[in-house]
Amino acid sequence: AKLILVGQTPGILTDPDDEESALPVADLAALQALEAQGAIQGGMRPKVAAVRTALDGGVPRVHLVDGRSADGLLAEVFTHDGSGTLVVREGKGEVTPPSA
């Protein structure tokens, strides 16, 4: 079981001004760290809230996929590397702040 959110970004970004900073995998602790750093902004706030609600409600994983890419959903679901950000409840490491 999984929830897939399709949006206008390549996933969760560590630097909201750099689309190359998308995380391939994150957990709730990483999302909290990004929020504390100010990296979760604008339209990403409700998406992160939806991710948190889904994971807290028992959904094992949430995928955030770039809807601007014709094959983004297929790449995220059917390849090892994916194309967006996979978010799980816990256990996928820490987020480091973006370089200045």
Residue, then its C-alpha position, 0 to 999 in steps of 0.5 A: a500500500k502506498l500513497i502517490l502525490v503528483g505535483q509540480t516539483p521533482g520531490i521534496l527539496t532540501d533547497p527550495d530554490d534548487e530543483e536538483s536538491a530533491l531527496p530520493v528518500a526521506d522519513l518523518a524526522a527528515l521532514q521535521a528537520l527540513e521544516a526547521q531549516g525553512a526548506i519546506q515552503g509554499g505549496m510544499r507545506p500542505k503536501v508534507a502535512a498530507v504525507r505526515t497524516a498518511l504515514d501516521g494513519g498507517v500508510p507505509r510509504v508515500h511517493l511525491v512525484d513530478g507531474r511535469s515529467a511524462d514518465g515520472l510516475l512510472a520511474e518512481v514506482f517501477t525503478h530502483d532509482g525512482s524519480g521523486t521522493l519516497v517518504v517512510r515513517e522512520g529509518k532513512g537517515e538525516v537531512t543535511p542543510p543545503s550548501a550556502 
